[in-house]
Amino acid sequence: MSLLTTPFFGICLSLLVYLCGQWLFKKSHGLFIFQPLFVAMVLGITLLVLLAKFFQQNVTQFYTQAYKPGGDLVFWFLNPATIAFAIPLYKRNDVIKKYWKEILAGLLVGTTLSLFAIVLISKLLGLSQTGIASMLPQAATTAIALPISSAIGGNSAITAMA
């Protein structure tokens, strides 16, 4: 159990589930449902829930004690990579200026539909108001989603896992 309280566990778990996702994506010949990040998220959450049950702990408590120290380190390294996506956008500023209306319309329609879908699916699954509020900002980057989740009455730990 002492290994589970070190950052090493969260880092290794993140890497392991992502590598499983990559392997599955390659074996499925690029089938979209097996995107490595999606598979890693589902597999990682599943493993955390199973481990929490195995060690007879609350899932949120187990996540906070076992995964979060290493997960935060992975997150810390991913932030600059996320910001780096702005460089290609800046370089193609001409395309953004040309199609700004279409981009804005797509963002508004996509955001609205995804929020309605999240609320509908969350209610169908029987989530509480806190659970729904935790799921709503999940599509944003973690740095943006966590404060939004807290502000609308969600649980930031659930949002981070989602």
Secondary structure, 3 states (H helix, E strand, C coil): CHHHHCHHHHHHHHHHHHHHHHHHHHHCCCCHHHCHHHHHHHHHHHHHHHHHHHCCCCHHHHHHHHHHHHHHHHHHHHHHHHHHCHHHHHHCHHHHHHCHHHHHHHHHHHHHHHHHHHHHHHHHCCCCHHHHHHHHHHHCCHHHHHHHHHHCCCCHHHHHHC
